[in-house]
Amino acid sequence: MAANKGTQMSITVQKTIPAQRSRQFDEMVDRWLAEGPIKLATNATITAMDNADIPKEEQAAIIEDRDIIMRYNMRLGVISELFAPAIEKAVGSSRSGSEAQDEIARLIVTAIGIRQSDDSELVTFTFATREEADIFDLSV
């Protein structure tokens, strides 16, 4: 638990994405980046960059950055899939409307994941209140 300015507190709760789910995610992302519409879009992007005389090194960096962003966004989907119902329950206990939606999004986007040696991922969520953290912790 870490204290912020004034009386505002932040409470962290750690949960695990199981190794099997982490491996499935990695396989899915690799497949998406190598096949179908993403591959066609990549080829079209490379052709457009070639036509614009963008150096190959710069093209590689652009594609790599795009892949990192896509992987990150898809990871947010896995976090949502596994933890959103519990986050919604926790946040819904004390907030409503756009305030609740903003807090749910903040919790998902700011979750910090650390890959473990067994391929599982330890994910840390930072809640603004002890009540929300406790409800989340008990709901997952």
VEXVEX-984574 format. One record per residue (C-alpha): chain; residue in one letter; x, y, z. Coordinates in Angstrom, 2 decimals. Layout:
<marse=A votor=A x=X y=Y z=Z>
...
REM end
This chain:
<marse=A votor=M x=0.00 y=0.00 z=0.00>
<marse=A votor=A x=1.37 y=3.43 z=-0.94>
<marse=A votor=A x=0.17 y=6.82 z=0.20>
<marse=A votor=N x=-0.40 y=9.75 z=-2.16>
<marse=A votor=K x=-0.78 y=13.45 z=-1.42>
<marse=A votor=G x=-3.17 y=14.41 z=1.36>
<marse=A votor=T x=-5.65 y=11.77 z=2.46>
<marse=A votor=Q x=-5.76 y=10.05 z=-0.93>
<marse=A votor=M x=-4.51 y=6.49 z=-0.75>
<marse=A votor=S x=-3.72 y=3.94 z=-3.38>
<marse=A votor=I x=-4.12 y=0.26 z=-2.66>
<marse=A votor=T x=-2.58 y=-2.38 z=-4.88>
<marse=A votor=V x=-4.02 y=-5.82 z=-5.48>
<marse=A votor=Q x=-2.13 y=-8.49 z=-7.40>
<marse=A votor=K x=-3.79 y=-11.20 z=-9.45>
<marse=A votor=T x=-2.39 y=-13.79 z=-11.82>
<marse=A votor=I x=-3.09 y=-14.50 z=-15.46>
<marse=A votor=P x=-2.55 y=-18.27 z=-15.61>
<marse=A votor=A x=0.37 y=-19.55 z=-17.69>
<marse=A votor=Q x=-1.92 y=-21.40 z=-20.10>
<marse=A votor=R x=-3.91 y=-18.22 z=-20.83>
<marse=A votor=S x=-0.69 y=-16.22 z=-21.27>
<marse=A votor=R x=0.61 y=-18.78 z=-23.76>
<marse=A votor=Q x=-2.73 y=-18.74 z=-25.66>
<marse=A votor=F x=-2.53 y=-14.96 z=-25.82>
<marse=A votor=D x=1.02 y=-15.02 z=-27.22>
<marse=A votor=E x=0.05 y=-17.58 z=-29.86>
<marse=A votor=M x=-3.03 y=-15.57 z=-30.83>
<marse=A votor=V x=-1.09 y=-12.32 z=-31.21>
<marse=A votor=D x=1.67 y=-13.99 z=-33.21>
<marse=A votor=R x=-0.95 y=-15.53 z=-35.51>
<marse=A votor=W x=-2.77 y=-12.21 z=-35.93>
<marse=A votor=L x=0.43 y=-10.41 z=-36.85>
<marse=A votor=A x=1.46 y=-13.08 z=-39.35>
<marse=A votor=E x=-1.85 y=-13.84 z=-41.10>
<marse=A votor=G x=-4.96 y=-12.43 z=-42.70>
<marse=A votor=P x=-5.96 y=-8.77 z=-42.64>
<marse=A votor=I x=-3.00 y=-7.69 z=-40.51>
<marse=A votor=K x=-0.55 y=-9.26 z=-42.97>
<marse=A votor=L x=-2.36 y=-7.58 z=-45.89>
<marse=A votor=A x=-2.29 y=-4.23 z=-44.05>
<marse=A votor=T x=1.41 y=-4.71 z=-43.31>
<marse=A votor=N x=2.18 y=-5.43 z=-46.96>
<marse=A votor=A x=0.17 y=-2.36 z=-48.04>
<marse=A votor=T x=1.97 y=-0.21 z=-45.46>
<marse=A votor=I x=5.38 y=-1.44 z=-46.62>
<marse=A votor=T x=4.46 y=-0.75 z=-50.26>
<marse=A votor=A x=3.32 y=2.77 z=-49.35>
<marse=A votor=M x=6.54 y=3.38 z=-47.39>
<marse=A votor=D x=8.61 y=2.05 z=-50.32>
<marse=A votor=N x=6.74 y=4.41 z=-52.65>
<marse=A votor=A x=7.47 y=7.27 z=-50.25>
<marse=A votor=D x=11.19 y=6.35 z=-50.25>
<marse=A votor=I x=11.24 y=5.76 z=-46.50>
<marse=A votor=P x=14.49 y=3.97 z=-45.61>
<marse=A votor=K x=14.17 y=0.25 z=-44.80>
<marse=A votor=E x=15.53 y=0.74 z=-41.24>
<marse=A votor=E x=12.85 y=3.34 z=-40.55>
<marse=A votor=Q x=10.19 y=1.07 z=-42.08>
<marse=A votor=A x=11.25 y=-1.77 z=-39.79>
<marse=A votor=A x=11.02 y=0.53 z=-36.75>
<marse=A votor=I x=7.55 y=1.72 z=-37.78>
<marse=A votor=I x=6.27 y=-1.85 z=-38.21>
<marse=A votor=E x=7.88 y=-2.92 z=-34.93>
<marse=A votor=D x=6.25 y=0.01 z=-33.08>
<marse=A votor=R x=2.91 y=-0.85 z=-34.64>
<marse=A votor=D x=3.26 y=-4.48 z=-33.55>
<marse=A votor=I x=4.11 y=-3.41 z=-29.97>
<marse=A votor=I x=1.06 y=-1.16 z=-29.85>
<marse=A votor=M x=-1.18 y=-3.92 z=-31.25>
<marse=A votor=R x=0.18 y=-6.45 z=-28.73>
<marse=A votor=Y x=-0.41 y=-3.97 z=-25.87>
<marse=A votor=N x=-3.97 y=-3.23 z=-26.99>
<marse=A votor=M x=-4.75 y=-6.93 z=-27.36>
<marse=A votor=R x=-3.29 y=-7.53 z=-23.87>
<marse=A votor=L x=-5.78 y=-5.01 z=-22.51>
<marse=A votor=G x=-8.46 y=-7.28 z=-23.97>
<marse=A votor=V x=-7.14 y=-10.26 z=-21.99>
<marse=A votor=I x=-7.03 y=-8.21 z=-18.79>
<marse=A votor=S x=-10.60 y=-7.09 z=-19.46>
<marse=A votor=E x=-11.72 y=-10.64 z=-20.22>
<marse=A votor=L x=-10.32 y=-11.98 z=-16.96>
<marse=A votor=F x=-10.77 y=-9.10 z=-14.53>
<marse=A votor=A x=-13.39 y=-6.61 z=-15.83>
<marse=A votor=P x=-16.38 y=-8.24 z=-14.09>
<marse=A votor=A x=-14.62 y=-8.00 z=-10.72>
<marse=A votor=I x=-13.40 y=-4.46 z=-11.45>
<marse=A votor=E x=-16.93 y=-3.40 z=-12.45>
<marse=A votor=K x=-18.34 y=-4.92 z=-9.26>
<marse=A votor=A x=-15.73 y=-3.16 z=-7.10>
<marse=A votor=V x=-16.05 y=0.23 z=-8.77>
<marse=A votor=G x=-19.84 y=-0.04 z=-9.04>
<marse=A votor=S x=-20.03 y=-0.38 z=-5.26>
<marse=A votor=S x=-19.09 y=3.28 z=-4.79>
<marse=A votor=R x=-19.34 y=5.05 z=-8.17>
<marse=A votor=S x=-21.76 y=5.34 z=-11.05>
<marse=A votor=G x=-22.09 y=6.71 z=-14.55>
<marse=A votor=S x=-19.11 y=8.20 z=-16.33>
<marse=A votor=E x=-17.09 y=8.36 z=-13.12>
<marse=A votor=A x=-17.37 y=4.57 z=-12.79>
<marse=A votor=Q x=-16.59 y=4.01 z=-16.49>
<marse=A votor=D x=-13.52 y=6.25 z=-16.29>
<marse=A votor=E x=-12.25 y=4.43 z=-13.19>
<marse=A votor=I x=-12.81 y=0.99 z=-14.75>
<marse=A votor=A x=-10.86 y=2.07 z=-17.84>
<marse=A votor=R x=-8.08 y=3.57 z=-15.70>
<marse=A votor=L x=-7.72 y=0.35 z=-13.71>
<marse=A votor=I x=-7.46 y=-1.78 z=-16.85>
<marse=A votor=V x=-5.09 y=0.52 z=-18.75>
<marse=A votor=T x=-2.76 y=1.12 z=-15.80>
<marse=A votor=A x=-2.52 y=-2.53 z=-14.71>
<marse=A votor=I x=1.12 y=-3.54 z=-14.55>
<marse=A votor=G x=1.98 y=-7.08 z=-15.59>
<marse=A votor=I x=5.17 y=-8.97 z=-14.91>
<marse=A votor=R x=5.77 y=-12.26 z=-16.71>
<marse=A votor=Q x=6.74 y=-15.04 z=-14.32>
<marse=A votor=S x=9.18 y=-17.88 z=-15.02>
<marse=A votor=D x=6.27 y=-20.32 z=-15.53>
<marse=A votor=D x=4.75 y=-18.03 z=-18.24>
<marse=A votor=S x=1.99 y=-16.80 z=-15.93>
<marse=A votor=E x=1.69 y=-13.04 z=-15.49>
<marse=A votor=L x=1.41 y=-11.27 z=-12.16>
<marse=A votor=V x=-0.85 y=-8.25 z=-12.70>
<marse=A votor=T x=-0.97 y=-5.36 z=-10.24>
<marse=A votor=F x=-4.06 y=-3.14 z=-10.06>
<marse=A votor=T x=-3.98 y=0.15 z=-8.16>
<marse=A votor=F x=-7.26 y=1.12 z=-6.52>
<marse=A votor=A x=-8.12 y=4.52 z=-5.07>
<marse=A votor=T x=-10.03 y=3.14 z=-2.09>
<marse=A votor=R x=-9.59 y=0.23 z=0.29>
<marse=A votor=E x=-13.27 y=-0.72 z=-0.16>
<marse=A votor=E x=-12.93 y=-1.07 z=-3.95>
<marse=A votor=A x=-9.66 y=-3.01 z=-3.58>
<marse=A votor=D x=-11.21 y=-5.40 z=-1.08>
<marse=A votor=I x=-14.31 y=-6.02 z=-3.20>
<marse=A votor=F x=-12.12 y=-6.66 z=-6.26>
<marse=A votor=D x=-9.79 y=-8.96 z=-4.33>
<marse=A votor=L x=-12.70 y=-11.06 z=-3.10>
<marse=A votor=S x=-14.47 y=-11.10 z=-6.50>
<marse=A votor=V x=-11.71 y=-12.63 z=-8.62>
REM end
